[in-house]
Amino acid sequence: MPSHKPKLPVRPVRLIVAGMALALATSGCTQLKGRQGYVADPALTQAITPGVDNRESVEKTLGRPTFVGQFGTDEYYYVSRETRQLAFARPRPIDQQVLRIRFDEAGNVAAVDRTGLELVSKISPEGDKTPTLGRERSFFEDIFGNIGAVGAPGAGAPGGR
């Protein structure tokens, strides 16, 4: 006697296959989160007080700064940034904190400034090509434009004497 296996109707099989395809397609769109720079502890950063702390106490409390002021050592910067990235796209900043600590001539904290994501700007370069001065050359002029120029007699080539 032949055994008959019950067949699934075509419609549920299609739904299962479509569901699996959808799950595979959306699994490639994962979201990656990243953190760069100083990991700020709000309790420690709030503890820095102008007129009370000095350069040494700031370094003991917060550690070495991310970078020091460009024109001297009277400013410390602690920078942290969180980014989000979808699949293969470029990371976008979702949060940023910059803690700037300014010191007076004696090395005491003069001011503490905090800024956030409002100072992040997107810089868009000039199209896909770098603008240059000079004449426009076609694709073939770029490839074949120097044929005959290198090593030509009188052009200063070593064999042209």
Backbone as CSV, one residue per row, in Angstrom:
resi,resn,N_x,N_y,N_z,CA_x,CA_y,CA_z,C_x,C_y,C_z
1,MET,0.811,-1.177,0.000,0.000,0.000,0.000,0.863,1.253,0.000
2,PRO,0.634,2.120,-0.906,1.414,3.352,-0.929,0.968,4.281,0.198
3,SER,1.964,4.907,0.821,1.619,5.844,1.898,1.489,7.237,1.317
4,HIS,0.475,7.880,1.762,0.225,9.248,1.295,0.565,10.225,2.410
5,LYS,1.484,11.108,2.111,1.805,12.161,3.065,0.854,13.327,2.825
6,PRO,0.376,13.904,3.894,-0.498,15.057,3.671,0.322,16.232,3.155
7,LYS,-0.131,16.848,2.097,0.557,18.004,1.504,0.020,19.281,2.123
8,LEU,0.932,20.192,2.343,0.510,21.503,2.808,-0.109,22.247,1.646
9,PRO,-1.135,22.991,1.914,-1.700,23.792,0.820,-0.660,24.801,0.337
10,VAL,-0.796,25.222,-0.889,0.184,26.103,-1.523,0.250,27.462,-0.822
11,ARG,-0.856,27.980,-0.375,-0.887,29.313,0.208,-0.047,29.412,1.487
12,PRO,-0.176,28.497,2.484,0.680,28.609,3.670,2.165,28.463,3.352
13,VAL,2.514,27.638,2.376,3.915,27.479,1.996,4.456,28.797,1.451
14,ARG,3.669,29.477,0.660,4.088,30.764,0.105,4.260,31.800,1.218
15,LEU,3.344,31.782,2.193,3.464,32.720,3.305,4.723,32.452,4.128
16,ILE,5.041,31.180,4.342,6.243,30.836,5.100,7.484,31.280,4.342
17,VAL,7.525,31.024,3.055,8.674,31.421,2.239,8.801,32.945,2.198
18,ALA,7.672,33.649,2.049,7.699,35.108,2.017,8.166,35.660,3.367
19,GLY,7.730,35.049,4.459,8.157,35.482,5.792,9.643,35.281,5.995
20,MET,10.174,34.163,5.538,11.608,33.906,5.662,12.408,34.885,4.810
21,ALA,11.917,35.172,3.609,12.604,36.127,2.738,12.610,37.517,3.361
22,LEU,11.480,37.901,3.966,11.399,39.205,4.615,12.349,39.270,5.810
23,ALA,12.435,38.196,6.581,13.346,38.166,7.728,14.796,38.267,7.277
24,LEU,15.160,37.601,6.195,16.525,37.690,5.671,16.830,39.088,5.143
25,ALA,15.857,39.685,4.473,16.073,41.010,3.894,16.246,42.069,4.977
26,THR,15.452,41.991,6.037,15.552,43.007,7.081,16.700,42.751,8.042
27,SER,17.243,41.550,8.059,18.366,41.293,8.956,19.621,42.023,8.497
28,GLY,19.715,42.379,7.230,20.851,43.138,6.719,20.801,44.598,7.116
29,CYS,19.660,45.080,7.577,19.493,46.480,7.957,19.685,46.649,9.459
30,THR,20.727,46.087,9.960,20.969,46.198,11.393,21.446,47.592,11.738
31,GLN,21.211,47.946,12.966,21.605,49.258,13.443,22.800,49.096,14.369
32,LEU,23.882,49.776,14.029,25.097,49.719,14.829,25.245,51.017,15.602
33,LYS,25.556,50.900,16.878,25.796,52.084,17.693,27.263,52.104,18.087
34,GLY,27.843,53.275,18.106,29.254,53.405,18.455,29.465,54.545,19.421
35,ARG,30.526,54.460,20.159,30.901,55.513,21.103,32.362,55.849,20.842
36,GLN,32.640,57.137,20.755,33.995,57.597,20.494,34.379,58.628,21.548
37,GLY,35.640,58.614,21.914,36.158,59.637,22.802,35.987,59.320,24.265
38,TYR,35.877,60.370,25.048,35.819,60.304,26.503,34.458,59.781,26.942
39,VAL,34.437,58.838,27.849,33.190,58.340,28.423,32.911,59.188,29.660
40,ALA,31.966,60.103,29.525,31.713,61.094,30.570,30.816,60.526,31.660
41,ASP,31.228,60.740,32.896,30.413,60.413,34.056,29.806,61.722,34.551
42,PRO,28.485,61.870,34.476,27.876,63.156,34.847,28.210,63.598,36.272
43,ALA,28.316,62.663,37.194,28.640,63.043,38.580,30.033,63.652,38.662
44,LEU,30.987,63.097,37.923,32.353,63.620,37.963,32.471,64.957,37.236
45,THR,31.804,65.074,36.083,31.912,66.328,35.332,31.204,67.474,36.049
46,GLN,30.130,67.180,36.796,29.447,68.224,37.554,30.259,68.660,38.781
47,ALA,31.191,67.798,39.211,31.976,68.098,40.409,33.069,69.128,40.173
48,ILE,33.418,69.393,38.924,34.455,70.379,38.621,33.872,71.775,38.845
49,THR,34.499,72.533,39.752,33.965,73.830,40.156,35.006,74.928,39.929
50,PRO,34.610,75.997,39.229,35.528,77.126,39.049,35.888,77.754,40.393
51,GLY,37.154,78.104,40.547,37.633,78.729,41.761,38.017,77.741,42.849
52,VAL,37.596,76.490,42.724,37.905,75.476,43.738,38.943,74.495,43.203
53,ASP,38.720,74.001,41.988,39.610,72.993,41.399,40.763,73.659,40.668
54,ASN,41.838,72.880,40.482,42.970,73.324,39.686,43.293,72.248,38.654
55,ARG,44.327,72.483,37.871,44.696,71.571,36.788,44.941,70.150,37.308
56,GLU,45.621,70.028,38.426,45.943,68.711,38.983,44.686,67.976,39.453
57,SER,43.779,68.683,40.129,42.562,68.027,40.613,41.637,67.627,39.458
58,VAL,41.642,68.414,38.381,40.840,68.057,37.202,41.371,66.770,36.578
59,GLU,42.694,66.661,36.448,43.275,65.453,35.866,43.059,64.238,36.765
60,LYS,43.078,64.429,38.077,42.810,63.307,38.978,41.348,62.877,38.914
61,THR,40.452,63.827,38.723,39.021,63.515,38.689,38.590,62.962,37.344
62,LEU,38.985,63.611,36.252,38.510,63.242,34.914,39.528,62.483,34.077
63,GLY,40.782,62.489,34.460,41.821,61.865,33.643,42.388,62.850,32.648
64,ARG,43.254,62.361,31.780,43.868,63.218,30.759,42.795,63.698,29.786
65,PRO,42.895,64.935,29.332,41.879,65.447,28.402,41.998,64.809,27.024
66,THR,40.910,64.887,26.273,40.924,64.406,24.894,41.941,65.195,24.086
67,PHE,41.930,66.507,24.250,42.987,67.350,23.681,43.074,68.657,24.458
68,VAL,44.201,69.314,24.289,44.496,70.566,24.989,44.327,71.695,23.987
69,GLY,44.060,72.907,24.476,43.872,74.059,23.603,44.984,74.218,22.581
70,GLN,44.640,74.770,21.445,45.578,74.875,20.329,46.691,75.882,20.580
71,PHE,46.408,76.964,21.304,47.386,78.030,21.467,47.988,78.082,22.864
72,GLY,47.877,77.020,23.614,48.435,76.978,24.962,47.769,75.863,25.741
73,THR,48.187,75.720,26.988,47.637,74.638,27.798,46.604,75.151,28.797
74,ASP,46.009,76.314,28.514,45.048,76.874,29.457,43.617,76.400,29.200
75,GLU,43.411,75.454,28.293,42.091,74.890,28.039,42.204,73.381,27.869
76,TYR,41.332,72.649,28.569,41.224,71.200,28.411,39.881,70.902,27.759
77,TYR,39.888,69.950,26.840,38.659,69.524,26.175,38.457,68.029,26.398
78,TYR,37.272,67.667,26.836,36.862,66.276,26.971,35.692,66.082,26.009
79,VAL,35.908,65.276,24.970,34.923,65.119,23.901,34.430,63.684,23.867
80,SER,33.112,63.519,23.818,32.525,62.188,23.641,31.422,62.287,22.600
81,ARG,31.276,61.221,21.824,30.274,61.209,20.751,29.686,59.819,20.616
82,GLU,28.380,59.784,20.444,27.684,58.531,20.150,27.153,58.617,18.730
83,THR,27.338,57.528,17.985,26.893,57.502,16.598,25.962,56.321,16.369
84,ARG,25.197,56.418,15.293,24.328,55.337,14.860,24.573,55.128,13.369
85,GLN,24.590,53.878,12.965,24.865,53.541,11.577,23.904,52.445,11.146
86,LEU,23.252,52.632,10.022,22.366,51.624,9.468,23.084,50.897,8.349
87,ALA,23.196,49.590,8.480,23.818,48.713,7.483,25.152,49.285,7.010
88,PHE,25.209,49.684,5.741,26.475,50.146,5.169,26.524,51.659,5.016
89,ALA,25.612,52.377,5.622,25.596,53.837,5.539,26.692,54.418,6.429
90,ARG,26.946,55.694,6.258,27.931,56.369,7.099,27.349,56.591,8.488
91,PRO,28.193,56.550,9.512,27.687,56.803,10.861,27.205,58.243,11.010
92,ARG,26.085,58.410,11.737,25.549,59.742,12.011,25.611,59.992,13.512
93,PRO,26.024,61.189,13.919,26.063,61.473,15.354,24.655,61.607,15.917
94,ILE,24.395,60.950,17.051,23.100,61.084,17.720,23.247,61.830,19.046
95,ASP,24.451,61.882,19.576,24.702,62.627,20.803,26.179,63.009,20.845
96,GLN,26.441,64.208,21.330,27.819,64.651,21.474,27.900,65.560,22.689
97,GLN,28.964,65.398,23.446,29.200,66.255,24.596,30.644,66.743,24.545
98,VAL,30.799,68.044,24.653,32.127,68.645,24.727,32.200,69.415,26.028
99,LEU,33.136,69.040,26.862,33.366,69.712,28.142,34.665,70.492,28.003
100,ARG,34.561,71.818,28.088,35.744,72.667,27.986,36.014,73.281,29.350
101,ILE,37.218,73.063,29.841,37.615,73.612,31.137,38.728,74.622,30.888
102,ARG,38.501,75.867,31.280,39.492,76.928,31.096,40.177,77.223,32.424
103,PHE,41.479,77.412,32.339,42.284,77.694,33.533,42.802,79.120,33.475
104,ASP,43.032,79.717,34.646,43.663,81.031,34.698,45.183,80.870,34.719
105,GLU,45.908,81.963,34.874,47.372,81.914,34.831,47.958,81.076,35.970
106,ALA,47.269,81.018,37.114,47.756,80.259,38.266,47.451,78.765,38.155
107,GLY,46.668,78.359,37.138,46.327,76.950,36.961,45.031,76.541,37.633
108,ASN,44.267,77.505,38.132,42.970,77.216,38.751,41.868,77.246,37.693
109,VAL,40.802,76.497,37.918,39.692,76.446,36.967,38.995,77.801,36.955
110,ALA,38.925,78.419,35.777,38.270,79.715,35.623,36.835,79.549,35.143
111,ALA,36.579,78.569,34.271,35.232,78.364,33.744,35.091,76.938,33.218
112,VAL,33.867,76.436,33.261,33.530,75.122,32.712,32.384,75.327,31.746
113,ASP,32.586,74.978,30.477,31.563,75.131,29.436,31.182,73.763,28.904
114,ARG,29.895,73.586,28.633,29.400,72.333,28.065,28.613,72.645,26.798
115,THR,28.912,71.913,25.763,28.142,72.032,24.522,27.746,70.629,24.085
116,GLY,26.828,70.579,23.142,26.316,69.283,22.708,26.252,69.165,21.208
117,LEU,25.231,68.494,20.766,25.061,68.156,19.355,24.757,69.377,18.487
118,GLU,24.369,70.491,19.101,24.013,71.680,18.325,25.195,72.256,17.552
119,LEU,26.419,71.925,17.944,27.592,72.449,17.247,28.115,71.531,16.150
120,VAL,27.492,70.367,15.966,27.927,69.452,14.916,27.381,69.954,13.595
121,SER,28.243,70.097,12.613,27.797,70.541,11.297,28.204,69.526,10.247
122,LYS,27.378,69.416,9.240,27.664,68.493,8.146,28.358,69.280,7.048
123,ILE,29.520,68.809,6.673,30.290,69.473,5.632,30.137,68.667,4.355
124,SER,29.649,69.328,3.316,29.462,68.659,2.041,30.522,69.151,1.065
125,PRO,31.389,68.256,0.580,32.400,68.696,-0.379,31.772,69.120,-1.705
126,GLU,32.557,69.750,-2.527,32.117,70.267,-3.818,31.852,69.122,-4.786
127,GLY,30.660,68.577,-4.775,30.291,67.522,-5.715,31.165,66.284,-5.578
128,ASP,31.288,65.551,-6.667,32.097,64.338,-6.682,33.488,64.587,-7.239
129,LYS,33.735,65.794,-7.769,35.024,66.097,-8.378,35.623,67.311,-7.700
130,THR,36.924,67.322,-7.611,37.621,68.479,-7.066,37.771,69.513,-8.168
131,PRO,37.305,70.738,-7.944,37.453,71.759,-8.982,38.927,72.130,-9.152
132,THR,39.359,72.214,-10.387,40.740,72.580,-10.684,40.764,73.692,-11.713
133,LEU,41.864,74.415,-11.733,42.034,75.448,-12.741,42.662,74.825,-13.978
134,GLY,42.434,75.417,-15.120,43.004,74.884,-16.358,41.898,74.482,-17.305
135,ARG,42.294,73.815,-18.366,41.299,73.463,-19.372,40.671,72.115,-19.051
136,GLU,39.473,71.926,-19.565,38.766,70.660,-19.393,39.340,69.642,-20.362
137,ARG,39.624,68.456,-19.870,40.140,67.397,-20.723,39.149,66.260,-20.749
138,SER,39.043,65.627,-21.908,38.124,64.498,-22.034,38.780,63.242,-21.460
139,PHE,38.017,62.188,-21.373,38.513,60.913,-20.868,39.701,60.429,-21.697
140,PHE,39.586,60.496,-23.016,40.652,60.001,-23.890,41.880,60.903,-23.862
141,GLU,41.690,62.207,-23.669,42.837,63.103,-23.529,43.606,62.798,-22.241
142,ASP,42.892,62.427,-21.194,43.566,62.041,-19.953,44.408,60.790,-20.153
143,ILE,43.884,59.839,-20.910,44.599,58.571,-21.110,45.732,58.715,-22.114
144,PHE,45.451,59.319,-23.267,46.420,59.345,-24.361,47.119,60.693,-24.532
145,GLY,46.867,61.656,-23.669,47.394,63.010,-23.851,48.897,63.123,-23.741
146,ASN,49.565,62.220,-23.040,51.007,62.332,-22.851,51.812,61.443,-23.784
147,ILE,51.151,60.771,-24.707,51.891,59.914,-25.637,52.754,60.804,-26.535
148,GLY,54.015,60.496,-26.606,54.949,61.260,-27.424,55.607,62.401,-26.678
149,ALA,55.069,62.801,-25.540,55.658,63.911,-24.797,56.840,63.456,-23.958
150,VAL,56.829,62.248,-23.467,57.907,61.745,-22.636,58.989,61.175,-23.540
151,GLY,60.202,61.652,-23.374,61.335,61.134,-24.147,61.428,61.710,-25.531
152,ALA,60.665,62.744,-25.860,60.738,63.350,-27.195,62.042,64.139,-27.306
153,PRO,62.664,64.163,-28.515,63.907,64.919,-28.694,63.702,66.394,-28.381
154,GLY,64.622,66.937,-27.641,64.538,68.356,-27.287,63.717,68.608,-26.040
155,ALA,63.106,67.585,-25.501,62.258,67.764,-24.318,63.045,67.510,-23.047
156,GLY,64.359,67.341,-23.161,65.174,67.149,-21.971,65.248,65.696,-21.541
157,ALA,64.891,64.786,-22.425,64.947,63.372,-22.068,66.388,62.912,-22.107
158,PRO,66.787,61.911,-21.308,68.179,61.484,-21.257,68.701,60.974,-22.599
159,GLY,67.849,60.371,-23.414,68.360,59.809,-24.678,68.280,60.769,-25.836
160,GLY,67.871,62.001,-25.645,67.662,62.921,-26.754,68.843,63.799,-27.051
161,ARG,70.073,63.491,-26.717,71.230,64.346,-26.973,71.721,64.199,-28.351
